[in-house]
Structure formats: structure tokens, C-alpha cells
Amino acid sequence: MTGYLERGNFPAVIAVGGYTPDTIFTNADLAEFHPSIGLTPGQIEEKTGIQERPIAPADMEPSEMGTIAVKRALANANITKNPRTGLYEVVNDLLVSTITRDKNMETPGPAAEVHRRVGLPSSCSAEDLGAACAGMVYALRGASNQTQVNDVTTVAVGLGKMSPITNYDKRNTGVIFADGASALVVENRPDVIRPQFAFHTESDIEAVYAPAGGTIEMNGRLVTELAKRILPPLALRVAKEANCIDEHTGLIDWNTVTYVVPHPGSGPLILDVAAAAQIPKEKLVLSLHKHGNTSAASIGLALEDAVKENKFDRNKPIVALFLAIGAGMVAGAGIMEVKLEPAGASGSS
């Protein structure tokens, strides 16, 4: 009989918040305003699984998007500001993963500015992470470790203001990337599984990259090859570490994993990886069709969408497998429980 490696007082995702801009760039818009891509709206959807993509105003900084996502996540966690200081005093660590920067600066990253805009105490760390499209898995690993060791509240953030570094006249990148932000609140909870994470690094900067001052370049065939080769065994490895394996088949026991939340490079790529990893389609949590590829924000936005659609039963354990690969190439997988705070519960400050 398969059983989780360990249950107890461990970190869990207790709330999620997201932000996507109001301006929507549809496939029809792409075909009309960027005819050089040479695709009809239907062909774009068939090629990518994307119907529309949110695009931020030119003067909106990544830290602004992240701030909105964090504030929404804290509200959903029923965490309020201390009325005396006006700060979210209970938050101890903020981890922000993104490849995009405020005002196109190389440094600093946006973590400190998100910290300031949200209203976090000076005792709260502000950490910038990279890892491109795999960034949310890396941020969750850091948040989980900090929470478990110090029994504190942490927030993992994924940002992607991809439009300024995307050439929408390029067929292989212009049809994919979009703008958004997401944030996950992590706290210790009783009777949850111990989070497990696994990573894979394979240097190949030619697969996808953005030169300084330029736009994203991507070898789609190479990215697909790497993702299909790296992600299925990585998912199996983290499942073994969490003891979510069927002892008879040696494969993932889908009775122990509720949902898989992958980073959506594209719709066909997700389905290819899912088939190779033998992930049932009904286990996939996606919002690619309406969010596009928002880099590190994608996993959190898909999770938020599922919450809004009441896909998650707050009264039952939700064990999520997070899976992503990003430029580098770097890949991450994590198995962690999602134990959402009841809506409207009294908050901590």
C-alpha cells in the first residue's frame, strides 16, 4: 500500500493570489496586427493552445504586478496589516522569481520594491531569484525551507512582464508570451505531507535566451526535446522522494497526487510531457488558454484559476505536483500540499 513519506506539522500553500492586466491580445489581434507570423487565429491556437494573452501597460513595472498579487494572496490567507504599524508583521520572508526588472535595470531586482509597496516589516527578507519559467518551483522550495525551519509565514512570488522582451512579429515567440504575476502564501499546518523538491540542471543557453537589450530567442524544437527528456523522470524522482509511487508498477500513484500544476510552455508541449510521464489529463491544472506563457507567474495563475473555479475542495487534502522547466536549462519539481484557508476566517496581523 502506497503511503506518503511523512505527515505532520509541515509547510503547505494556504493561499494564492494573482494579477493579469486588463488589456487582452487575442489570436485575431496577432494575426491582424502582426501578419508576418503567417498564422491564422485557429492555427495559433492549434500550435500553442493559447487563445488570448494579457499585456501590461508600458509604464507598469513588474513590481507593481507583483504587489497586487501578493496583497491578494495575503487577503485570501486572512492575513491583515497590524493597525498600529500599518505593516503585514507576520510575513517573515518574501521570495520573488523573475527574469524581468523594473525600468529595465539589471539590478536591483524587484523583490525589495515589492516588499516596500506591499507594506512588509523591515525584519522580512526580500530575495530575488531567477530560474526563468521554473522560478515558482525554486521560490516554493525556498519558502518551504524557511517556513519549516523557522515556523514562519513566507510568500513565494512569480513575475513575468514578458511583453517588453517579446517580438510579436516572430512566429515562435510572439504567439506565446504574456504578462502576469502570482503569489503563494506558505505556512506550517498540522497533518500535511512533508514537501519534497527535485531539480535538474543541463546547461544549454541556445535553447531559449534573451540577449541584453534584446528580445527572446527560442529554438522551439530544442526546448521541446529537452522538456520531454527531462521533465518525466524528474516528476517520477520527486514522487519517489514523497513516496507517491505505486509499488507494483514503479510509476506515480495517482491516488496520492490530486493535481499536477505544470508551467505551460505551450499546450502541445504540456500534453507531450504529460503523455511521457503518464499523467492523466484530468489531473492537469492549466490556464494557458487565457493567460499564455507568463514565465514564473504561470504556475500560480493556474492555481488561482482553479481556486476561483472551485476545483479544489477545501475540506479534502490537495496534494499538488508542481513541474516546470526554464531557460538555462533548469527544471524543478515539487510535491506539496495545498491547504487553503477558509474564506472569511479571522485573520492574523
KOLTOR-331923 format. One record per residue: x, y, z negated of N, C-alpha, C, O in turn; residue in one letter. Coordinates in steps of 0.2 Angstrom, whole numbers. Atoms other than C-alpha are relative to their C-alpha. Example, Ala and Ser with C-alpha at 12.3 -4.5 7.8 and 13.67 -1.06 7.14 Angstrom:
2
ATOM  neast  nnorth    nup  caeast  canorth   caup  ceast  cnorth    cup  oeast  onorth    oup  code
ATOM      4      -6      0      62      -22    -39      4       6      0      9       5     -3     a
ATOM     -4      -6      1      68       -5    -36     -4       5     -3     -1      11     -4     s
// end
This chain:
349
ATOM  neast  nnorth    nup  caeast  canorth   caup  ceast  cnorth    cup  oeast  onorth    oup  code
ATOM      4      -6      0       0        0      0      4       6      0      9       7     -4     m
ATOM     -4      -6      0       7       17      5     -2       5     -5     -8       5     -7     t
ATOM      2      -5      5       8       30     -9      5       5      1     11       4      3     g
ATOM     -5      -6      0      16       47    -10      6      -1     -5      5      -5    -10     y
ATOM     -6       1      3      34       48    -16     -1       2     -8      1      -2    -12     l
ATOM      1      -3      6      29       58    -31     -6       5     -1     -6       9      4     e
ATOM      5      -5      1      14       68    -38      2       3     -7      4       0    -11     r
ATOM     -1      -4      6      15       81    -52     -1       7      1     -5       9      5     g
ATOM      0      -7      0      17       99    -55      5       3      5     11       4      3     n
ATOM     -4      -1     -6      24      104    -38     -3       6      4     -9       8      3     f
ATOM      3      -6     -4      23      119    -26     -5      -2      5     -5      -8      8     p
ATOM      5       1     -5       8      120    -15     -2       7      3     -1      12      0     a
ATOM      2      -7     -3       2      133     -2     -7       1     -3    -12      -3     -2     v
ATOM      7      -1      4     -13      141    -12     -4       5      4    -10       6      3     i
ATOM      3      -5     -4     -17      155      1      3       1      6      9       1      7     a
ATOM     -3      -2     -7     -14      161     19     -4       6      2    -10       7      1     v
ATOM      2      -6     -3     -16      177     27      3       2      7      9       0      8     g
ATOM     -3      -1     -7     -14      183     45     -2       7      3     -6      10      0     g
ATOM      2      -6     -3     -14      198     56      2      -1      8      7      -4     10     y
ATOM     -1      -1     -7     -16      199     75     -3       6      3     -8       8      0     t
ATOM      2      -6     -3     -18      215     85     -7       0      3     -9      -6      6     p
ATOM      7      -1     -3     -35      221     92      1      -1      8     -4      -4     11     d
ATOM     -1       0     -8     -28      223    110      1      -7      2      6     -11      0     t
ATOM     -1       7     -2     -30      206    119      1       1      8     -2       4     12     i
ATOM     -2       1     -7     -21      202    135     -2      -7      3      1     -12      1     f
ATOM      3       6     -2     -31      189    144      4      -3      6      8       0      9     t
ATOM     -3       3     -6     -26      177    158     -2       4      6      2       5     11     n
ATOM      2      -4     -6     -36      188    170      4       6      0      6       9      6     a
ATOM     -4      -6      1     -26      203    164      7      -1      3      9       2      7     d
ATOM     -6       2     -3     -10      194    168      0      -1      7      5       2     11     l
ATOM      0       2     -7     -15      188    185     -1       7      4      2       8      9     a
ATOM      1      -6     -3     -21      206    189      6       5      0      8       8      5     e
ATOM     -5      -5      1      -8      217    182      8      -2      1     12       2      2     f
ATOM     -6       3     -2       7      205    185      0      -5      5      1     -11      4     h
ATOM      1       5     -5       4      197    201      6      -4      2      6      -9      5     p
ATOM     -6       3     -2      22      192    203      1      -7     -3      5     -11     -1     s
ATOM      0       7      3      19      177    191     -3      -5      5     -1     -11      4     i
ATOM      2       5     -5      10      169    206     -5      -5     -3     -5     -10      0     g
ATOM      4       5      3      -3      161    195     -7       3     -1     -8       9     -2     l
ATOM      7      -2      1     -22      162    194     -2      -1     -8      2      -4    -11     t
ATOM      2       1      7     -31      163    177      0      -7     -2      2      -9     -8     p
ATOM      0       7      2     -35      145    177      6      -4      0      7      -8     -4     g
ATOM     -6       3      0     -18      140    182      4       1     -6      8      -3     -9     q
ATOM     -3      -2      6     -11      150    167     -2      -5     -6      2      -7     -9     i
ATOM      2       4      6     -22      141    155      2      -8      1      4     -11     -4     e
ATOM     -2       7     -1     -18      124    163      7      -1     -2      9      -6     -4     e
ATOM     -8       1      1       1      127    162      1       1     -7      6      -2    -10     k
ATOM     -2      -2      7       1      134    144     -5      -2     -5     -3      -2    -11     t
ATOM      5       1      5     -15      130    135     -3       7     -3     -7       7     -8     g
ATOM      1      -7      3     -17      149    132     -5       3      4     -5       3     10     i
ATOM      5      -4     -3     -32      159    136      1       8     -1     -1      12      4     q
ATOM     -1      -7      2     -28      176    128      6       1     -5      8      -4     -8     e
ATOM     -5      -1      5     -14      184    118      0       7     -3     -1      12      1     r
ATOM      0      -6      3     -14      198    106      6       4      1     12       1      0     p
ATOM     -6      -4     -1      -2      213    109     -1       6     -4     -6       9     -4     i
ATOM      0      -6      5       3      226     96      1       6      4      4       6      9     a
ATOM     -2      -6     -3       4      244    100      7       1      0     11      -2     -5     p
ATOM     -7      -1     -1      21      250    105      3       3     -6      9       1     -8     a
ATOM     -3      -4      6      23      261     89     -1      -4     -6      0      -2    -12     d
ATOM      1       4      6      18      247     77      6      -5     -1      8      -9      3     m
ATOM     -6       4      2      33      239     68     -2      -7     -2     -8      -8     -5     e
ATOM      1       7      3      34      221     64     -1       0     -8     -5      -4    -10     p
ATOM      1      -1      8      35      226     45     -7       2     -1    -10       0     -6     s
ATOM      7      -2      1      18      234     47     -5      -6      1     -9      -8     -3     e
ATOM      4       7     -1      10      217     54      1      -4     -6     -4      -7     -9     m
ATOM     -1       4      6      19      208     40     -3       2     -6     -6      -2    -10     g
ATOM      3      -3      6      12      219     27     -7      -2     -1    -10      -4     -6     t
ATOM      7       2      0      -6      216     32     -1      -7     -1     -5      -9     -5     i
ATOM      0       7      2      -3      198     32      1      -2     -7     -3      -6    -10     a
ATOM     -2       2      7       5      197     15     -6       3     -5     -8      -1     -9     v
ATOM      5      -2      5      -9      208      7     -6      -4      1    -10      -5     -4     k
ATOM      5       4     -1     -22      197     15      1      -7     -4     -4      -9     -7     r
ATOM     -1       7      4     -14      181      8      0       1     -7     -3      -3    -11     a
ATOM      0      -1      7     -12      189     -9     -7       1     -2     -9      -2     -8     l
ATOM      7      -1      2     -30      194     -9     -4      -7      0     -8      -9     -4     a
ATOM      3       7      0     -35      176     -4      2      -5     -6     -1      -9     -7     n
ATOM     -3       3      6     -24      170    -18     -3       2     -7     -1       0    -12     a
ATOM      3      -3      6     -34      181    -30      5       3     -4      5       3    -10     n
ATOM     -5      -4      4     -18      190    -35     -1       7      1     -2      10      7     i
ATOM      2      -7      0     -21      208    -39      6       4     -2     11       1     -6     t
ATOM     -5      -4      2     -10      223    -42     -1       1     -8     -6       1    -10     k
ATOM      0      -2      7      -5      227    -60     -3       8      0      0      12      3     n
ATOM      2      -7     -1     -16      243    -63      4       5     -4      3      11     -2     p
ATOM     -4      -5      3      -3      251    -74      6       2      5      7       8      5     r
ATOM     -5      -2     -5      11      250    -61     -2       0      7      2       3     11     t
ATOM      2       0     -7       2      248    -45      3      -5      4      4      -5     10     g
ATOM     -4       5     -4      13      233    -40     -3      -7     -1     -6      -9     -6     l
ATOM      1       7      0      10      214    -37      5      -3     -5     10      -6     -2     y
ATOM     -5       2      5      20      210    -53      2      -8      0      7      -9     -1     e
ATOM     -1       7      1      18      191    -52      4      -3      6      7      -8      5     v
ATOM     -4       3     -6      27      189    -35      7       1     -1     10       6     -3     v
ATOM     -7       0      2      45      184    -38      5       0      6     10       2      6     n
ATOM     -5       1     -6      52      180    -20     -5       1      6    -10      -1      7     d
ATOM      3      -1     -6      47      186     -3      5      -2      6     11       0      6     l
ATOM     -5       2     -5      55      177     12     -4       1      7     -9      -1      8     l
ATOM      3      -2     -7      52      184     30      4      -2      5     10      -1      6     v
ATOM     -4       3     -6      57      175     45     -3       3      7     -9       3      8     s
ATOM      1      -3     -6      58      184     62      6       1      4     11       1      1     t
ATOM     -6      -2     -5      69      187     77     -1       8      2      3      10      6     i
ATOM      1      -7     -2      61      205     79      1       4     -6      0       3    -11     t
ATOM     -2      -5      5      66      220     70     -4       7      1     -6       9      6     r
ATOM      2      -6      0      59      237     65      4       5      5     10       5      4     d
ATOM     -4      -5     -4      64      251     78      6      -3      4     11       0      5     k
ATOM     -5       3     -4      74      238     87      7       0     -3     12      -1      0     n
ATOM     -7       0      4      88      238     73      2      -7      0     -2     -11     -1     m
ATOM     -3       7      1     100      224     72     -1      -1     -8     -2      -7    -10     e
ATOM      0       1      7     100      227     53     -2       7     -3      0      12      0     t
ATOM      2       6      4      92      228     41     -6      -3      3     -9      -1      8     p
ATOM      6       4     -2      78      215     44     -6       3     -4     -5       8     -8     g
ATOM      6      -3      3      60      219     39     -2      -2     -7     -7       1     -9     p
ATOM      3       2      6      59      210     23      0       5     -6     -5       6     -9     a
ATOM      0      -5      5      64      225     12     -6       5      1     -9       7     -3     a
ATOM      6      -5     -1      51      236     21     -6      -3     -1    -11       0     -3     e
ATOM      6       3      2      38      223     19     -1       0     -7     -7       2    -10     v
ATOM      0       0      7      42      222      1     -3       7     -2     -7       8     -7     h
ATOM      2      -6      2      40      241      0     -7       2      1    -11       4     -3     r
ATOM      7      -2     -3      24      243     10     -5      -4     -4    -11      -1     -6     r
ATOM      5       5      4      15      228      0      0       3     -7     -6       3     -9     v
ATOM      0      -2      7      20      235    -17      2      -5     -4     -2      -7     -9     g
ATOM     -3       5      4      31      222    -24      5       3     -5      8       8     -4     l
ATOM     -4      -3      5      41      224    -40      8       0      2      9      -5      6     p
ATOM     -7       0     -2      60      228    -39      3      -7     -2      8      -8      1     s
ATOM     -3       7      2      63      211    -48     -1      -5      6      2     -11      5     s
ATOM      1       5     -6      56      202    -32      5       0      5      6       6      8     c
ATOM     -5       0     -5      69      197    -20     -4       1      7    -10      -1      8     s
ATOM      2      -1     -7      67      201     -1      5      -3      4     11       0      5     a
ATOM     -5       3     -4      75      189     10     -2      -1      7     -7      -3      9     e
ATOM      1       1     -7      77      189     29      3      -6      3      8      -8      1     d
ATOM     -2       6     -3      78      173     39     -1       1      7     -5       5     10     l
ATOM      0       0     -7      80      169     57     -4      -7      2    -10      -7      0     g
ATOM      2       7     -2      77      151     64     -6       1      6     -9      -4      7     a
ATOM      4      -1     -6      66      159     78     -7      -3     -1    -10      -2     -6     a
ATOM      7       3      1      50      149     81     -1      -5     -5     -6      -7     -7     c
ATOM      0       5      6      55      136     67      0       4     -6      0       1    -12     a
ATOM     -2      -4      6      56      151     55     -5      -1     -6     -3      -1    -12     g
ATOM      5       1      5      40      147     45      2      -6     -4      1      -6    -10     m
ATOM     -2       6      4      46      130     40      6       1     -4      6      -1    -10     v
ATOM     -6      -2      4      63      137     34     -3       4     -5      0       3    -11     y
ATOM      3      -4      6      53      150     24     -3      -4     -5     -3      -2    -11     a
ATOM      4       4      4      42      137     17      5      -4     -5      3      -5    -11     l
ATOM     -5       4      4      57      127     11      3       4     -5      3       2    -11     r
ATOM     -3      -5      5      65      142      3     -5       2     -5     -4       2    -11     g
ATOM      6      -2      5      48      147     -5     -1      -6     -5     -2      -5    -11     a
ATOM      2       6      4      45      129    -11      6      -1     -5      4      -2    -11     s
ATOM     -6       1      5      63      128    -19     -1       5     -6      0       3    -11     n
ATOM      0      -5      5      61      144    -28     -5      -1     -5     -5       0    -11     q
ATOM      6       1      5      44      140    -35      1      -6     -4     -1      -5    -10     t
ATOM      0       6      4      48      123    -40      6       1     -6      4      -1    -12     q
ATOM     -5      -1      5      64      128    -49     -1       5     -6      0       4    -12     v
ATOM      2      -6      4      58      144    -57     -7       1     -3     -8       5     -7     n
ATOM      8       0      1      39      141    -58     -2       7      1     -5      10     -4     d
ATOM      2      -6     -2      36      157    -49     -5       0      6     -6      -5      9     v
ATOM      3      -1     -6      25      164    -36      4       3      6      8       8      5     t
ATOM     -4      -2     -5      33      166    -19     -5       1      6    -10      -2      7     t
ATOM      4      -1     -6      27      172     -2      5      -1      6     10       1      7     v
ATOM     -3       1     -6      33      165     15     -3       3      6     -9       2      7     a
ATOM      2      -4     -5      31      176     30      3      -2      7      9      -3      7     v
ATOM     -2       1     -7      32      173     49     -2       6      4     -8       8      4     g
ATOM      2      -6     -4      33      188     60      2      -1      8      7      -5      9     l
ATOM     -2       0     -7      33      189     79     -3       6      4     -9       5      7     g
ATOM      2      -5     -5      32      205     89      4      -1      6      9       2      7     k
ATOM     -4       2     -6      37      197    105     -1       4      6      3       4     11     m
ATOM      2      -4     -6      29      209    117      6       4      3      7       5      9     s
ATOM     -5      -4     -2      44      221    117      6      -4      4     10      -1      7     p
ATOM     -5       4     -3      56      207    122     -2      -5      5      1     -10      6     i
ATOM      3       4     -5      45      199    134     -1       3      7     -4       9      7     t
ATOM      1      -3     -7      45      202    153     -6      -4      3     -6      -9      5     n
ATOM      6       3     -2      27      199    158     -1      -1      8     -6      -4     10     y
ATOM      0       1     -7      32      198    176      4      -7      1      4     -10      7     d
ATOM     -4       7     -1      42      181    173     -5      -5     -2     -9      -5     -7     k
ATOM      5       5      1      31      166    175      1      -4     -6     -3      -6     -9     r
ATOM     -1       5      5      40      155    162     -1       3     -7     -1      -1    -12     n
ATOM      1      -3      6      39      168    148     -6       5     -1     -9       5     -7     t
ATOM      5      -5      0      27      181    152     -7      -3     -2    -12       1     -4     g
ATOM      7       3      1      12      169    151     -1      -3     -7     -6      -5     -9     v
ATOM      0       3      7      17      163    133      0       4     -6     -5       3    -10     i
ATOM     -1      -4      6      22      176    121     -5       5     -2     -8       8      2     f
ATOM      5      -5      2      11      187    110      3       3     -7      8       1     -9     a
ATOM     -1      -3      6      11      197     94     -4      -2     -6    -10      -3     -5     d
ATOM      4       2      6       6      192     76      4      -1     -6     10      -1     -6     g
ATOM     -4       1      6      11      189     58     -5      -4     -5    -11      -4     -4     a
ATOM      4       5      5       6      176     44      4       0     -6     10       1     -6     s
ATOM     -4       0      7      10      174     26     -4      -6     -4    -10      -6     -4     a
ATOM      2       5      5       8      159     14      2       1     -7      8       2     -8     l
ATOM     -1       0      8       7      160     -5      1      -6     -2     -3     -11     -2     v
ATOM     -2       7      3      16      146    -14      0       1     -7      4       5    -10     v
ATOM     -1       0      7      14      142    -32      0      -7     -2     -3     -12      2     e
ATOM      0       7      3      16      126    -43     -8      -1     -2    -11       3     -4     n
ATOM      6       3      1       0      116    -45      0      -7     -3      4     -11     -1     r
ATOM      0       6      2      -4      101    -55     -3      -6      5     -7      -4      9     p
ATOM      3       5     -4      -7       84    -47      1       1      8     -4       0     11     d
ATOM     -2       0     -7       1       88    -30      6      -4      2     10      -5     -2     v
ATOM     -6       4     -2      14       79    -20      6       5      0      5      11      1     i
ATOM     -6      -3      0      32       84    -21      1       2      8      2      -2     12     r
ATOM     -2      -2     -7      36       94     -5      6      -3      3     11      -4     -1     p
ATOM     -6       2     -3      48       87      7      2       3      7     -3       5     11     q
ATOM     -2      -3     -6      58       95     21      6      -4      4     10      -7      0     f
ATOM     -5       3     -4      69       89     35      2       5      6     -3       8      9     a
ATOM     -2      -4     -5      79       98     48      5      -3      5      8      -8      4     f
ATOM     -5       3     -5      89       95     64      2       6      4     -1      11      6     h
ATOM     -3      -5     -3     101      107     72      4      -3      6      8      -8      5     t
ATOM     -4       2     -6     108      105     90      1       6      4     -3       8      8     e
ATOM     -2      -7     -3     117      120     97     -1      -1      8      2      -5     11     s
ATOM      1       0     -8     110      124    115     -3       7      1     -9       8      2     d
ATOM      3      -7      0     109      143    117     -3       1      7     -5       7      8     i
ATOM      2      -1     -7     105      141    136     -8      -2      0    -11       0      5     e
ATOM      7       3     -1      88      133    132     -5       6     -1    -10       7      4     a
ATOM      4      -6      0      80      149    126      4       6     -4      7       4    -10     v
ATOM     -4      -5      3      88      166    121     -3       7      2     -6       7      7     y
ATOM      1      -7     -2      86      185    121      6       4     -1      8       5     -7     a
ATOM     -6      -4      1     101      195    125     -1       7     -3     -7       9     -3     p
ATOM      1      -6      4     104      211    115     -3       5      5      0       6     11     a
ATOM      3      -5     -5      93      224    123     -4      -2      6     -6       2     10     g
ATOM      4       3     -6      85      212    135     -6      -3     -2     -9      -2     -7     g
ATOM      6       3      2      70      201    136      2      -8      0      7     -10      2     t
ATOM     -1       7      1      68      182    133      1      -3      6     -2      -2     11     i
ATOM     -2       4     -6      76      170    145     -1      -7     -3      1      -9     -8     e
ATOM      1       7      2      70      152    144      0      -5      6     -2      -4     11     m
ATOM     -1       5     -5      74      136    153     -6      -5     -3     -5      -9     -7     n
ATOM      5       3      2      57      128    151      1      -8      0     -2     -11     -5     g
ATOM     -1       7     -1      62      111    157      5      -3     -6      3      -8     -9     r
ATOM     -4       2      6      76      110    144     -3       0     -7     -2      -4    -11     l
ATOM      3       0      6      66      116    130     -5      -6     -1     -5      -9     -7     v
ATOM      4       5      0      53      103    134      4      -7     -2      2     -11     -6     t
ATOM     -4       6      1      66       89    135      3       0     -8      2      -5    -11     e
ATOM     -3      -1      7      74       95    118     -6      -2     -5     -5      -5    -10     l
ATOM      6       1      5      57       96    109     -3      -7      0     -4     -10     -6     a
ATOM      3       7      0      51       79    115      5      -5     -3      3     -10     -6     k
ATOM     -5       5      2      68       71    110      1       1     -8      2      -4    -12     r
ATOM     -2      -2      7      70       80     93     -6      -1     -5     -5      -3    -11     i
ATOM      5      -1      5      53       83     85     -3      -7     -2     -5      -8     -8     l
ATOM      3       6      2      45       65     85      4      -4     -6      1      -5    -11     p
ATOM     -4       3      5      60       57     75      0       4     -6      1       2    -12     p
ATOM      0      -4      6      60       72     64     -6       0     -4     -6       0    -11     l
ATOM      6       1      4      42       70     59      0      -6     -3     -2      -6     -9     a
ATOM      0       7      4      45       52     55      5       0     -6      3      -3    -11     l
ATOM     -5       0      5      60       56     45     -3       4     -6     -2       1    -12     r
ATOM      3      -4      6      51       69     34     -6      -4     -3     -7      -4     -9     v
ATOM      6       4      3      36       57     32      3      -6     -4      0      -8     -9     a
ATOM     -3       5      4      48       43     26      2       3     -7      2       0    -12     k
ATOM     -2      -3      6      55       55     13     -6       2     -5     -5       1    -11     e
ATOM      6      -1      4      37       59      7     -3      -7     -1     -8      -7     -5     a
ATOM      3       7      0      33       40      8     -7       0      3    -11      -3      0     n
ATOM      7       0     -3      19       43     20      1      -4      6     -1      -2     12     c
ATOM     -2       5     -5      24       28     30     -4      -6     -1     -5      -9     -6     i
ATOM      4       6      0      13       13     35      6      -6     -1     10      -6      4     d
ATOM     -6       5      1      24       -2     28      0      -5      5      5      -9      6     e
ATOM      0       5     -5      18      -13     42      2       2      6      6      -2     10     h
ATOM     -2      -2     -7      21       -3     57      7       5      0     10       5      5     t
ATOM     -6      -5      1      35        9     50     -1       7      3      4      10      4     g
ATOM      2      -7     -3      26       24     58     -4       4     -6     -5       1    -11     l
ATOM      4      -4      5      17       38     49     -7      -3     -1    -11      -5      3     i
ATOM      7       2      2       2       33     39     -5       6      0     -4      10     -4     d
ATOM      4      -6     -1     -11       45     45     -6       0     -6    -10       5     -6     w
ATOM      5      -1      6     -22       41     29      3       4     -5      0       6    -10     n
ATOM     -3      -4      5      -9       50     19      1       7      3      3      12     -2     t
ATOM     -1      -6     -3      -7       65     31     -7       3      3     -9       0      7     v
ATOM      7      -3     -2     -23       76     33      1       3      7     -3       2     11     t
ATOM      0      -4     -7     -17       88     47      7       1      1     12       1     -3     y
ATOM     -6      -2     -2      -2       92     57     -1       7      3     -5       9      7     v
ATOM      0      -7     -2       2      111     60      6       1      4     11       3      0     v
ATOM     -6      -1     -4      14      112     74      1       7      2     -4      11      3     p
ATOM     -1      -7     -3      22      128     81     -1      -2      8      1      -6     11     h
ATOM      2       1     -7      14      129     99      4       3      5      3       9      7     p
ATOM     -3      -3     -6      27      132    112     -4       1      6     -4       6      9     g
ATOM      5       0     -5      14      128    124     -5      -6     -1     -3     -11     -4     s
ATOM      5       5      1      -2      117    125      3      -7      2      3     -12     -1     g
ATOM     -3       7     -2       6      103    136      5      -2     -4      6      -8     -5     p
ATOM     -6       2      4      22      103    126     -3      -3     -7      0      -8     -9     l
ATOM      2       3      6      12      100    110     -3      -7      1     -2     -11     -3     i
ATOM      3       6     -1       2       86    117      5      -5      2      4     -11      0     l
ATOM     -6       5     -2      18       78    124      3      -2     -6      5      -8     -7     d
ATOM     -3       1      6      26       79    107     -5      -4     -4     -2      -9     -8     v
ATOM      5       3      4      10       73     98      0      -8      3     -1     -12     -1     a
ATOM      1       6     -3       9       58    110      7      -4     -2      6     -10     -3     a
ATOM     -7       4      2      28       53    107      0      -1     -7      3      -7     -9     a
ATOM      0       1      8      25       55     88     -6      -4     -2     -6      -6     -8     a
ATOM      6       4      2       9       45     89     -4       4     -5     -7       1    -10     q
ATOM      4      -4      4       0       60     81     -7       0      3     -8       2      9     i
ATOM      7       0     -2     -19       58     83     -2       7      2     -1      12     -2     p
ATOM      1      -6     -2     -26       73     92     -5       4     -5     -4      10     -6     k
ATOM      4      -3      5     -39       76     79      3       2     -6      1       6    -11     e
ATOM     -4      -3      6     -25       79     66      3       7      2      5      10     -3     k
ATOM     -4      -6     -2     -18       94     76     -4       6     -2    -10       6     -1     l
ATOM      3      -6      2     -22      111     69      3       6      4      9       7      4     v
ATOM     -2      -4     -5     -20      124     83     -4       6      1    -10       6      0     l
ATOM      4      -6     -2     -25      142     88      4       3      6      3       9      7     s
ATOM     -3      -2     -5     -14      143    103     -4       3      5     -2       8      9     l
ATOM      4      -2     -5     -28      146    115     -2       8     -1     -2      11      4     h
ATOM      2      -7      1     -32      163    107      6       4     -3      5      11     -3     k
ATOM     -6      -4      3     -15      168     99      6       0      4     11       4      3     h
ATOM     -6       1     -3      -2      162    111      6      -2     -4      5      -5     -9     g
ATOM     -6       2      4      16      159    105      2       7     -3      5      11      0     n
ATOM     -2      -6      4      19      172     91      6      -2     -4      7       1     -9     t
ATOM     -7       2      3      36      163     86     -2      -2     -7     -6      -6     -8     s
ATOM      1       3      7      37      161     67     -7       1     -3     -8      -2     -8     a
ATOM      7      -2      3      19      168     64     -5      -6      2    -10      -6     -1     a
ATOM      5       5     -3      11      153     74     -3      -5     -5     -9      -6     -5     s
ATOM      2       5      5      10      140     60     -5       3     -5    -10       0     -6     i
ATOM      5      -3      5       2      152     48     -6       2      3    -11       2      0     g
ATOM      6      -2     -3     -10      159     60     -5      -6      2    -11      -5      1     l
ATOM      4       6     -1     -16      142     65     -3      -3     -7     -9      -5     -7     a
ATOM      3       2      7     -18      138     46     -5       4     -2    -11       2     -4     l
ATOM      6      -5      2     -28      154     43     -6      -2      4    -12      -1      2     e
ATOM      6       1     -4     -39      150     58     -4      -6     -3    -10      -6     -3     d
ATOM      3       6      2     -43      133     51     -4       1     -6     -9      -2     -8     a
ATOM      3      -2      6     -47      140     34     -6       4      2    -12       3     -1     v
ATOM      6      -4     -2     -59      153     42     -5      -4      3    -11      -3      2     k
ATOM      5       4     -3     -67      139     52     -3      -5     -5     -7     -10     -3     e
ATOM      2       5      6     -70      129     35      2      -7      2     -1     -12      1     n
ATOM     -2       6     -1     -60      115     42      3      -4     -6      3     -10     -6     k
ATOM     -3       3      6     -52      112     25     -5       0     -5     -8       5     -7     f
ATOM      5       1      6     -62      105     11      4       2     -6      9      -1     -8     d
ATOM     -4      -2      5     -56      115     -4      0      -5     -6      4      -4    -11     r
ATOM      1       4      6     -62      101    -16      4      -7      1      4     -11     -3     n
ATOM     -3       7     -2     -51       87     -7      8       2      1      9       8      3     k
ATOM     -7      -2     -2     -32       86     -6      1       0      7     -1      -3     11     p
ATOM     -2      -2     -7     -25       93     10      8      -1      1     11       4     -2     i
ATOM     -7       1     -1      -8       86     15      2       2      7      0      -1     12     v
ATOM     -2      -3     -6       0       96     29      7      -2      2     11      -2     -2     a
ATOM     -7       1     -3      14       91     41      1       6      4     -2       7      9     l
ATOM     -2      -6     -4      22      107     47      6      -2      5     11      -6      3     f
ATOM     -5       3     -5      33      104     63      1       6      5     -3       8      8     l
ATOM     -1      -6     -5      42      117     74      8      -1      2     12      -4     -1     a
ATOM     -6      -1     -3      57      120     85      1       7      3     -4       9      6     i
ATOM     -1      -7     -2      65      136     89      7       1      4     11      -4      4     g
ATOM     -6      -1     -4      79      144     99      6      -1     -5      6       0    -11     a
ATOM     -6       2      3      96      138     94      4      -6      2     10      -5      4     g
ATOM      7       1      1      90      125     95      0      -3     -8      4      -7    -10     m
ATOM      1       2      7      84      122     77     -7      -2     -1    -11       1      2     v
ATOM      7       3      1      70      112     71     -1      -2     -7      4      -3    -11     a
ATOM      2       1      7      61      109     55     -7      -4     -1    -11      -3      3     g
ATOM      6       3      2      48       98     47     -1       0     -7      3      -1    -11     a
ATOM      2       0      7      39       99     31     -7      -3     -2    -11      -3      2     g
ATOM      6       3      3      26       89     21     -2       3     -6      2       3    -11     i
ATOM      2      -4      6      17      100      8     -7       0     -1    -11       0      4     m
ATOM      7       0      1       0      100      0     -2       8      1      1      12     -2     e
ATOM      4      -7     -1     -12      115      4     -6      -1     -5    -10      -5     -4     v
ATOM      5       0      6     -22      118    -12     -3       7     -1     -1      11     -5     k
ATOM      2      -6     -1     -32      133     -8     -4       3     -7     -8      -1    -10     l
ATOM      3      -3      6     -38      145    -22     -7       0      1     -9       2      7     e
ATOM      7      -1     -1     -57      145    -24     -1       8      1      2      12     -2     p
ATOM      2      -7     -2     -64      161    -16     -3       3     -6     -8       1     -9     a
ATOM      3      -4      5     -68      174    -28      2      -1     -7     -1       2    -12     g
ATOM     -2       1      7     -59      167    -43      3       6     -3      6      10      1     a
ATOM     -3      -6      3     -52      179    -56      7       0      2     10      -5      1     s
ATOM     -7       0     -3     -35      185    -50      5       1     -6      3       4    -11     g
ATOM     -6      -2      5     -18      187    -59      3       6      3      3       7      9     s
ATOM     -4      -6     -2      -8      203    -59      7       0     -3     10       5     -2     s
// end
